[in-house]
């Protein structure tokens, strides 16, 4: 069917997103949102590693990820609740805020978007990467470049670093988006969440590169194993690769539980006579919470 009229032109086909399967369309949206945010973040790391202090600092990496997340939230917030982090999606399902059947769709979109972002940055900086490494792609050492795409632990690292960062992220995210408390002003959620990401990087990022998003870490790691870095991306740090996948999930759930116990029960239902109450908070990332009155 052809769409007639001056605005669309004579020969542009009529296309409606409603013609696409709902699940597939939703997955493609998450792919785009994740891709957009991760391109900016990974690109900022690539500029710092490959270009040195002339093109970046630790602060610029934090700003790259923070502004990247802000742009992703700005695009996705009104459509998906800005689920670009599978730890947040996992927590929503764990607490009954969204059905489990949506979890694989959301997560697959997030992971594919992150994977494509790593492919894009690899292609964009390929010549600089080869020049910097002399063609020898390594995970550790003075010319290591695998850290452009995924996080690797410092020698003094502990598991708690991942848990604490993810806990603080989700704890603050709930406060930002909770309309029953004191949320960010309407239209400023993207900016405030971006500032939150920058804050976590500036204060909790030294140990792990503040790996708070499993769907940001694992797909690029898989890409680097294919693109020339080899299996060392999984064996480095005593096979530490699974920690930035599992620990943020646990930390995000912990952050939500802490918020609901110490803040939610005070702000939401102090006058409710019922034992359990279900409240619509219409938050950006948490549309529904279950708390004890």
PAKE-712281 format. One record per residue (C-alpha): residue in one letter; x, y, z; residue number from 1. Coordinates in nm, 4 decimals. Each point is the difference from the previous one (the first is absolute). Layout:
N
KOLMI  r         u         v         w    k
KOLMI  A         X         Y         Z  NUM
...
% end
This chain:
293
KOLMI  r         u         v         w    k
KOLMI  X    0.0000    0.0000    0.0000    1
KOLMI  X    0.1368    0.3391   -0.0990    2
KOLMI  X   -0.0433    0.3057    0.2182    3
KOLMI  X   -0.1174    0.2970   -0.2015    4
KOLMI  X    0.0447    0.3625    0.0910    5
KOLMI  X    0.2556    0.2734   -0.0027    6
KOLMI  X    0.1460   -0.0654    0.3459    7
KOLMI  X    0.0881   -0.3646   -0.0536    8
KOLMI  X    0.0643    0.0147   -0.3707    9
KOLMI  X   -0.1593   -0.2037   -0.2739   10
KOLMI  X    0.2092   -0.3106    0.0056   11
KOLMI  X    0.0668   -0.0617    0.3664   12
KOLMI  X   -0.1657   -0.3233    0.1162   13
KOLMI  X   -0.2494    0.0250    0.2790   14
KOLMI  X    0.1517   -0.1588    0.3082   15
KOLMI  X   -0.1498   -0.0418    0.3430   16
KOLMI  X    0.1939   -0.1312    0.2978   17
KOLMI  X   -0.3173   -0.1739    0.1111   18
KOLMI  X    0.0447   -0.2331   -0.2991   19
KOLMI  X    0.3086   -0.1481    0.1708   20
KOLMI  X   -0.0267   -0.2662    0.2711   21
KOLMI  X   -0.0175    0.1682    0.3399   22
KOLMI  X    0.2811   -0.2062    0.1564   23
KOLMI  X    0.2310    0.0486   -0.2958   24
KOLMI  X   -0.0665    0.3730   -0.0136   25
KOLMI  X    0.0676    0.0343    0.3710   26
KOLMI  X    0.3250   -0.1940   -0.0304   27
KOLMI  X    0.1169    0.2259   -0.2837   28
KOLMI  X   -0.0757    0.3067    0.2106   29
KOLMI  X    0.2141   -0.1284    0.2842   30
KOLMI  X    0.2760   -0.0816   -0.2462   31
KOLMI  X   -0.0010    0.3599   -0.1222   32
KOLMI  X   -0.0129    0.1517    0.3488   33
KOLMI  X    0.2862   -0.2153    0.1285   34
KOLMI  X    0.2052    0.0567   -0.3153   35
KOLMI  X   -0.0361    0.3745    0.0283   36
KOLMI  X    0.1115    0.0211    0.3621   37
KOLMI  X    0.2886   -0.2479   -0.0312   38
KOLMI  X    0.1509    0.1556   -0.3127   39
KOLMI  X    0.0666    0.3200    0.1929   40
KOLMI  X    0.1360   -0.1847    0.3035   41
KOLMI  X    0.2284   -0.2427   -0.1829   42
KOLMI  X    0.1129    0.2775   -0.2337   43
KOLMI  X    0.1148    0.2109    0.2945   44
KOLMI  X    0.2092   -0.2912    0.1306   45
KOLMI  X    0.1503   -0.0613   -0.3441   46
KOLMI  X    0.1064    0.3630   -0.0318   47
KOLMI  X    0.1647   -0.0042    0.3427   48
KOLMI  X    0.1853   -0.3296   -0.0525   49
KOLMI  X    0.1080    0.0514   -0.3599   50
KOLMI  X    0.0509    0.3764    0.0037   51
KOLMI  X    0.1356    0.0472    0.3499   52
KOLMI  X   -0.0438    0.3186    0.1989   53
KOLMI  X   -0.0342    0.2065   -0.3182   54
KOLMI  X   -0.3398   -0.1543   -0.0680   55
KOLMI  X   -0.1369   -0.1021    0.3361   56
KOLMI  X    0.0261   -0.0401    0.3749   57
KOLMI  X   -0.1729   -0.2125    0.2616   58
KOLMI  X   -0.2522    0.2812    0.0349   59
KOLMI  X   -0.0746   -0.0026   -0.3721   60
KOLMI  X   -0.0786   -0.3730    0.0202   61
KOLMI  X   -0.2479    0.0633    0.2794   62
KOLMI  X   -0.1574    0.2835   -0.1951   63
KOLMI  X   -0.0169   -0.2144   -0.3131   64
KOLMI  X   -0.1896   -0.2769    0.1758   65
KOLMI  X   -0.2153    0.2437    0.1976   66
KOLMI  X   -0.1046    0.2073   -0.2992   67
KOLMI  X   -0.0398   -0.3162   -0.2064   68
KOLMI  X   -0.2444   -0.1402    0.2535   69
KOLMI  X   -0.1771    0.3366    0.0118   70
KOLMI  X   -0.0475   -0.0049   -0.3776   71
KOLMI  X   -0.1256   -0.3570    0.0150   72
KOLMI  X   -0.2462    0.0809    0.2783   73
KOLMI  X   -0.1160    0.3092   -0.1875   74
KOLMI  X   -0.0823   -0.2170   -0.2994   75
KOLMI  X   -0.1368   -0.3002    0.1860   76
KOLMI  X   -0.1651    0.1371    0.3128   77
KOLMI  X   -0.3428    0.0610   -0.1451   78
KOLMI  X   -0.0078   -0.3326   -0.1841   79
KOLMI  X    0.1629   -0.2655    0.2143   80
KOLMI  X    0.0542    0.1559    0.3401   81
KOLMI  X    0.3666    0.0393   -0.0981   82
KOLMI  X    0.0892   -0.3630    0.0655   83
KOLMI  X    0.3539    0.0008   -0.1410   84
KOLMI  X    0.1488   -0.1967    0.2886   85
KOLMI  X   -0.0954   -0.3651    0.0371   86
KOLMI  X    0.0697    0.0197    0.3751   87
KOLMI  X   -0.2834    0.2527    0.0264   88
KOLMI  X   -0.2227   -0.2168   -0.2183   89
KOLMI  X    0.0843   -0.3044    0.2135   90
KOLMI  X   -0.0877    0.1892    0.3176   91
KOLMI  X   -0.3319    0.1137   -0.1467   92
KOLMI  X   -0.0896   -0.3621   -0.0712   93
KOLMI  X    0.1213   -0.1221    0.3392   94
KOLMI  X   -0.2204    0.2509    0.1829   95
KOLMI  X   -0.3035   -0.0687   -0.2169   96
KOLMI  X    0.0102    0.3348   -0.1783   97
KOLMI  X   -0.0003   -0.1566   -0.3454   98
KOLMI  X   -0.0677   -0.3532   -0.1311   99
KOLMI  X    0.2912   -0.2395   -0.0477  100
KOLMI  X   -0.1038   -0.0593   -0.3614  101
KOLMI  X    0.1319    0.3472   -0.0830  102
KOLMI  X    0.3418   -0.0659    0.1524  103
KOLMI  X    0.1521   -0.1936   -0.2949  104
KOLMI  X   -0.1311    0.2554   -0.2512  105
KOLMI  X    0.1388    0.2959    0.1912  106
KOLMI  X    0.3305   -0.1731    0.0740  107
KOLMI  X    0.0568   -0.1236   -0.3544  108
KOLMI  X   -0.0563    0.3494   -0.1356  109
KOLMI  X    0.2363    0.1499    0.2584  110
KOLMI  X    0.2708   -0.2583   -0.0718  111
KOLMI  X   -0.0205    0.0205   -0.3787  112
KOLMI  X    0.0133    0.3788    0.0194  113
KOLMI  X    0.3091   -0.0140    0.2186  114
KOLMI  X    0.1610   -0.2558   -0.2313  115
KOLMI  X   -0.0623    0.2202   -0.3045  116
KOLMI  X    0.1403    0.2999    0.1867  117
KOLMI  X    0.3266   -0.1879    0.0593  118
KOLMI  X    0.0115   -0.0998   -0.3677  119
KOLMI  X   -0.0526    0.3640   -0.0972  120
KOLMI  X    0.2756    0.1328    0.2268  121
KOLMI  X    0.2362   -0.2742   -0.1161  122
KOLMI  X   -0.0589    0.0961   -0.3630  123
KOLMI  X    0.0194    0.3723    0.0685  124
KOLMI  X    0.3318   -0.0210    0.1851  125
KOLMI  X    0.1468   -0.3003   -0.1818  126
KOLMI  X    0.2972    0.1860   -0.1507  127
KOLMI  X    0.0822    0.1675    0.3314  128
KOLMI  X   -0.0319   -0.3360    0.1751  129
KOLMI  X    0.2445   -0.1692   -0.2350  130
KOLMI  X    0.2423    0.2925    0.0214  131
KOLMI  X   -0.0128    0.0040    0.3813  132
KOLMI  X    0.0474   -0.3758    0.0407  133
KOLMI  X    0.2151   -0.0727   -0.3064  134
KOLMI  X   -0.2618   -0.2568   -0.0884  135
KOLMI  X    0.0378   -0.1893    0.3295  136
KOLMI  X   -0.3352    0.0124    0.1799  137
KOLMI  X    0.0506   -0.0748    0.3692  138
KOLMI  X   -0.2129   -0.0151    0.3133  139
KOLMI  X    0.2722    0.0858    0.2517  140
KOLMI  X    0.3285    0.1860   -0.0134  141
KOLMI  X    0.1098    0.3556   -0.0862  142
KOLMI  X   -0.1760   -0.0051   -0.3400  143
KOLMI  X   -0.3141   -0.1822    0.1090  144
KOLMI  X   -0.3097    0.1068   -0.1915  145
KOLMI  X   -0.2682   -0.2515    0.1002  146
KOLMI  X   -0.1013    0.2419    0.2748  147
KOLMI  X   -0.1391    0.2315   -0.2662  148
KOLMI  X   -0.2941   -0.2349   -0.0395  149
KOLMI  X   -0.0496   -0.1827    0.3320  150
KOLMI  X    0.0988    0.0440    0.3636  151
KOLMI  X    0.2887   -0.1782    0.1710  152
KOLMI  X    0.0773   -0.0035    0.3730  153
KOLMI  X    0.2835    0.1802    0.1716  154
KOLMI  X    0.2450   -0.2239    0.1842  155
KOLMI  X   -0.1510    0.0955    0.3369  156
KOLMI  X   -0.3601   -0.0604   -0.1124  157
KOLMI  X   -0.2738   -0.1635    0.2036  158
KOLMI  X   -0.3484   -0.1135   -0.0940  159
KOLMI  X   -0.1575    0.2641    0.2224  160
KOLMI  X    0.1123    0.2791   -0.2339  161
KOLMI  X   -0.2468   -0.1135   -0.2652  162
KOLMI  X   -0.2776   -0.0523    0.2518  163
KOLMI  X    0.0375    0.3406    0.1617  164
KOLMI  X    0.0091    0.1912   -0.3299  165
KOLMI  X   -0.3111   -0.1754   -0.1326  166
KOLMI  X   -0.1759    0.0382    0.3347  167
KOLMI  X    0.0649    0.3733    0.0095  168
KOLMI  X   -0.1048    0.0377   -0.3626  169
KOLMI  X   -0.3370   -0.1673    0.0486  170
KOLMI  X   -0.0574    0.1633    0.3370  171
KOLMI  X    0.0434    0.3453   -0.1532  172
KOLMI  X   -0.1899   -0.0936   -0.3150  173
KOLMI  X   -0.3069   -0.0880    0.2043  174
KOLMI  X    0.0166    0.3332    0.1802  175
KOLMI  X    0.0348    0.1879   -0.3290  176
KOLMI  X   -0.3020   -0.1662   -0.1591  177
KOLMI  X   -0.2309   -0.0496    0.2988  178
KOLMI  X   -0.2907    0.2439   -0.0296  179
KOLMI  X   -0.1115   -0.0759    0.3548  180
KOLMI  X    0.3275    0.1311    0.1389  181
KOLMI  X    0.1932    0.2953   -0.1471  182
KOLMI  X    0.0726   -0.0916   -0.3629  183
KOLMI  X    0.1939    0.1905   -0.2607  184
KOLMI  X   -0.1972    0.2796   -0.1631  185
KOLMI  X   -0.2015   -0.0942   -0.3037  186
KOLMI  X    0.2197   -0.0066   -0.3078  187
KOLMI  X    0.3264   -0.0182    0.1975  188
KOLMI  X    0.0144   -0.3759    0.0671  189
KOLMI  X    0.2488   -0.0637   -0.2803  190
KOLMI  X    0.2390    0.2680    0.1235  191
KOLMI  X   -0.0244   -0.1038    0.3654  192
KOLMI  X    0.0552   -0.3692   -0.0783  193
KOLMI  X    0.3005    0.0984   -0.2115  194
KOLMI  X    0.1384    0.1976    0.2937  195
KOLMI  X   -0.0556   -0.3067    0.2194  196
KOLMI  X    0.2121   -0.2144   -0.2338  197
KOLMI  X    0.2764    0.2630    0.0020  198
KOLMI  X   -0.0142    0.0178    0.3804  199
KOLMI  X    0.0385   -0.3759    0.0376  200
KOLMI  X    0.2945    0.0022   -0.2385  201
KOLMI  X    0.1722    0.2832    0.1851  202
KOLMI  X   -0.0431   -0.1590    0.3422  203
KOLMI  X   -0.0236   -0.3782   -0.0504  204
KOLMI  X    0.1715   -0.0637   -0.3309  205
KOLMI  X    0.3658   -0.0569    0.0869  206
KOLMI  X   -0.0290   -0.3692    0.0833  207
KOLMI  X   -0.2095   -0.1223   -0.2900  208
KOLMI  X   -0.0800    0.2820   -0.2381  209
KOLMI  X   -0.3398    0.0069    0.1758  210
KOLMI  X   -0.1411   -0.3035   -0.1766  211
KOLMI  X   -0.3653    0.0397    0.0982  212
KOLMI  X   -0.1600   -0.1352   -0.3169  213
KOLMI  X    0.0458   -0.3657   -0.1055  214
KOLMI  X   -0.1390    0.0726   -0.3465  215
KOLMI  X    0.2697    0.2649   -0.0444  216
KOLMI  X    0.2841   -0.2327    0.1039  217
KOLMI  X   -0.0606   -0.3522   -0.1315  218
KOLMI  X   -0.0905    0.0668   -0.3684  219
KOLMI  X    0.3112    0.2145   -0.0679  220
KOLMI  X    0.2097   -0.2638    0.1769  221
KOLMI  X   -0.1399   -0.2643   -0.2343  222
KOLMI  X    0.0789    0.2264   -0.2946  223
KOLMI  X    0.3618    0.0471    0.1069  224
KOLMI  X    0.0456   -0.3763    0.0318  225
KOLMI  X   -0.1065   -0.0278   -0.3646  226
KOLMI  X    0.1807    0.3080   -0.1307  227
KOLMI  X    0.3546   -0.1000    0.0945  228
KOLMI  X    0.0493    0.0200    0.3752  229
KOLMI  X   -0.0768   -0.3692    0.0449  230
KOLMI  X   -0.1177   -0.1981    0.3010  231
KOLMI  X    0.2138    0.2046    0.2384  232
KOLMI  X   -0.2902    0.2453    0.0274  233
KOLMI  X   -0.1749   -0.2753    0.2005  234
KOLMI  X    0.3003   -0.1398    0.1889  235
KOLMI  X    0.1595    0.3301    0.1086  236
KOLMI  X   -0.0238    0.0810    0.3694  237
KOLMI  X   -0.0497   -0.3655    0.0968  238
KOLMI  X   -0.2982   -0.0344   -0.2346  239
KOLMI  X   -0.1637    0.3095    0.1433  240
KOLMI  X   -0.2311    0.0527   -0.3002  241
KOLMI  X   -0.3111   -0.1358    0.1761  242
KOLMI  X    0.0241    0.2433    0.2926  243
KOLMI  X   -0.1092    0.3154   -0.1924  244
KOLMI  X   -0.2931   -0.2058   -0.1279  245
KOLMI  X   -0.1277   -0.1475    0.3271  246
KOLMI  X    0.1011    0.2591    0.2612  247
KOLMI  X   -0.1919    0.2955   -0.1534  248
KOLMI  X   -0.3150   -0.2141   -0.0090  249
KOLMI  X    0.0312   -0.0687    0.3722  250
KOLMI  X    0.0968    0.3593    0.0746  251
KOLMI  X   -0.2967    0.1426   -0.1894  252
KOLMI  X   -0.2428   -0.2226    0.1894  253
KOLMI  X    0.1680    0.0972    0.3265  254
KOLMI  X   -0.0360    0.3693   -0.0841  255
KOLMI  X   -0.3711   -0.0402   -0.0719  256
KOLMI  X   -0.0599   -0.1905    0.3235  257
KOLMI  X    0.1864    0.2609    0.2046  258
KOLMI  X   -0.2021    0.2788   -0.1596  259
KOLMI  X   -0.3326   -0.1699    0.0580  260
KOLMI  X    0.0823   -0.0792    0.3632  261
KOLMI  X    0.1573    0.3276    0.1102  262
KOLMI  X   -0.1672    0.2524   -0.2305  263
KOLMI  X   -0.3020   -0.1560   -0.1687  264
KOLMI  X   -0.1767   -0.1048    0.3194  265
KOLMI  X    0.0352    0.3555    0.1340  266
KOLMI  X   -0.0935    0.1943   -0.3110  267
KOLMI  X   -0.2749   -0.2095   -0.1520  268
KOLMI  X   -0.2361   -0.1588    0.2466  269
KOLMI  X    0.0361    0.1491    0.3438  270
KOLMI  X   -0.3808    0.0348    0.0274  271
KOLMI  X   -0.0974   -0.3247   -0.1702  272
KOLMI  X   -0.1960   -0.2490    0.2154  273
KOLMI  X    0.0807   -0.2999   -0.2191  274
KOLMI  X    0.2812   -0.2470    0.0534  275
KOLMI  X    0.1183    0.0079   -0.3599  276
KOLMI  X   -0.0671    0.2820   -0.2426  277
KOLMI  X    0.0616    0.0369   -0.3696  278
KOLMI  X    0.0773    0.3543   -0.1096  279
KOLMI  X    0.0289    0.1427   -0.3481  280
KOLMI  X    0.3054    0.2248    0.0127  281
KOLMI  X    0.0218    0.0477   -0.3778  282
KOLMI  X    0.3743    0.0337    0.0319  283
KOLMI  X    0.2204    0.0078   -0.3065  284
KOLMI  X    0.1596   -0.3358    0.0691  285
KOLMI  X   -0.2262   -0.1360    0.2726  286
KOLMI  X   -0.3668    0.0363   -0.0905  287
KOLMI  X   -0.1191   -0.2053    0.2985  288
KOLMI  X    0.1307   -0.0919    0.3445  289
KOLMI  X   -0.1213   -0.2375    0.2690  290
KOLMI  X    0.0794    0.1112    0.3528  291
KOLMI  X   -0.0980   -0.0832    0.3531  292
KOLMI  X   -0.2099    0.2678    0.1624  293
% end
